[in-house]
């Protein structure tokens, strides 16, 4: 009896084949994308619940409530965009690597880096600029008390810089992701030759 035919030595073979085809990497990342998309949808709801639990609408002044509503609308908007990014990229994880590739983890992980960069860049670029604008209007330009990385005391310059920062985040993460994918593609094509 050969070792390959012996169930004692080959019962784990289906699991190893599952790992080798890349489904082991693609499917969990697909679920991770779905979870991150849903978390983006829940963010504005959680923020609203926290505001209600802290009696913002009962004890907050009109200016504070108006600022919160605008901040909430910005968070809801960028969270909706974030949901769309993660949800739309969820299915594209399968295109990152195919079953016949030898190097399957690198393309899947690089796809995650790219998607995360798109999400973070959008959040910093759009959300950061809008939150800085709201802080400048409602806090008379003194947003230093918020101590948020998206909001700074130089409101006008930050309104301009946040979209640039967001763009740079997208570009840098995209370059990193494409570098990883290029290396994996070269390695897969070299192995096939």
C-alpha positions in Angstrom: 0.0 0.0 0.0 1.4 3.4 -1.0 1.5 6.3 1.5 -0.7 8.4 -0.7 -3.5 5.9 -0.7 -3.2 5.5 3.1 -5.9 7.6 4.8 -3.6 8.0 7.9 -1.1 10.0 5.8 -3.6 11.8 3.4 -6.7 12.7 5.4 -5.5 16.4 5.6 -5.0 16.6 1.8 -8.4 18.3 1.1 -7.5 21.1 3.6 -4.1 21.6 2.0 -5.6 21.7 -1.5 -8.1 24.3 -0.2 -5.2 26.4 1.1 -3.3 26.0 -2.2 -6.2 27.1 -4.4 -6.3 30.4 -2.5 -9.9 30.1 -1.3 -8.4 29.9 2.2 -7.3 33.5 1.8 -9.9 34.9 -0.5 -13.0 33.9 1.5 -12.0 35.3 4.9 -11.0 38.6 3.3 -14.3 38.7 1.5 -16.0 38.3 4.9 -13.7 40.9 6.4 -14.7 43.3 3.7 -18.4 42.7 4.4 -17.9 43.2 8.2 -16.0 46.4 7.6 -18.8 47.6 5.2 -21.4 46.9 7.9 -19.3 48.6 10.5 -19.2 51.7 8.3 -23.0 51.7 8.2 -23.2 51.3 12.0 -20.8 54.1 12.8 -23.4 57.0 12.4 -26.0 55.0 14.3 -23.5 54.4 17.2 -22.5 58.1 17.2 -26.2 59.1 17.4 -26.9 56.7 20.3 -23.8 58.0 22.1 -25.0 61.6 21.7 -28.5 60.6 23.0 -27.1 58.7 25.9 -24.9 61.7 26.9 -28.0 64.0 26.8 -26.6 66.2 24.1 -30.0 67.1 22.8 -31.4 67.8 26.2 -28.5 69.8 27.7 -26.5 71.0 24.7 -27.0 74.5 23.4 -28.4 75.3 20.0 -25.0 75.9 18.6 -23.7 72.5 19.9 -26.7 70.6 18.6 -26.4 72.3 15.2 -22.7 71.4 15.1 -23.4 67.8 16.1 -26.1 67.5 13.4 -23.6 68.7 10.7 -20.8 66.5 12.1 -23.2 63.6 12.1 -24.3 64.2 8.5 -20.6 64.3 7.5 -19.9 61.1 9.3 -23.0 59.5 7.8 -21.9 60.6 4.3 -18.4 59.3 4.6 -19.6 56.1 6.3 -22.0 55.5 3.4 -19.1 56.0 1.0 -16.9 53.7 3.1 -19.7 51.1 3.0 -19.7 51.3 -0.8 -15.9 51.0 -1.0 -15.8 47.8 1.1 -19.0 46.3 -0.3 -18.0 46.8 -3.9 -14.4 45.6 -3.4 -15.7 42.5 -1.6 -16.4 40.5 -4.8 -13.2 41.7 -6.4 -11.1 39.8 -3.9 -11.7 36.7 -6.0 -10.1 38.3 -9.0 -7.0 39.1 -7.0 -5.7 35.5 -7.3 -6.9 32.4 -9.2 -6.8 28.8 -8.2 -4.0 27.9 -10.6 -1.6 30.6 -9.2 1.2 29.4 -6.9 1.4 32.7 -5.1 -2.2 33.4 -3.8 -1.8 35.2 -0.5 0.2 38.2 -1.7 -2.4 39.4 -4.3 -5.3 39.0 -1.8 -3.4 40.9 0.9 -2.4 43.6 -1.6 -6.0 44.0 -2.6 -6.8 44.6 1.1 -4.0 47.3 1.3 -5.4 49.0 -1.8 -9.0 48.9 -0.5 -8.0 50.1 3.0 -6.1 53.0 1.3 -9.1 54.0 -0.7 -11.2 54.0 2.4 -8.8 55.8 4.6 -8.0 58.3 1.8 -11.7 59.0 1.3 -12.2 59.4 5.0 -9.3 61.8 5.5 -9.8 63.7 2.2 -13.6 64.3 2.3 -14.4 63.8 6.0 -11.3 65.7 7.2 -12.0 68.7 5.0 -15.7 68.9 5.9 -15.1 68.3 9.7 -12.5 71.1 9.7 -14.9 73.4 7.9 -17.6 72.7 10.5 -15.1 73.2 13.4 -14.0 76.5 11.9 -17.5 77.7 11.6 -18.8 76.6 15.0 -15.7 76.9 17.1 -14.6 80.2 15.6 -11.4 78.7 14.1 -10.2 77.2 17.5 -10.6 73.5 16.9 -7.5 72.6 19.0 -9.8 71.6 21.9 -11.2 68.7 19.9 -7.7 67.1 19.6 -8.8 65.1 16.6 -6.2 64.2 13.9 -8.7 65.4 11.2 -9.2 68.8 12.7 -6.5 71.4 13.4 -6.3 75.0 14.5 -5.3 76.3 11.0 -8.8 75.7 9.6 -8.4 77.1 6.1 -5.1 75.4 5.4 -6.5 72.1 6.7 -9.5 72.3 4.5 -7.1 72.4 1.6 -4.6 69.9 2.9 -7.0 67.1 3.9 -8.0 66.3 0.3 -4.3 66.3 -0.6 -3.6 64.0 2.3 -6.4 61.7 1.3 -5.2 61.6 -2.3 -1.6 60.8 -1.1 -3.0 58.0 1.1 -4.8 56.5 -1.9 -1.7 56.8 -4.2 0.8 55.4 -1.7 -1.3 52.4 -0.7 -2.1 51.8 -4.4 1.6 51.8 -5.3 2.4 49.4 -2.4 -0.5 47.1 -3.4 0.4 47.2 -7.1 4.1 46.4 -6.3 3.0 43.3 -4.3 0.7 42.2 -7.1 3.4 42.8 -9.7 5.9 40.7 -7.8 3.3 37.9 -7.4 2.4 38.1 -11.1 6.1 37.9 -12.1 6.6 35.0 -9.7 3.5 33.1 -11.0 4.5 33.7 -14.7 8.1 32.7 -14.0 7.0 29.5 -12.3 4.7 28.6 -15.3 7.5 29.0 -17.8 
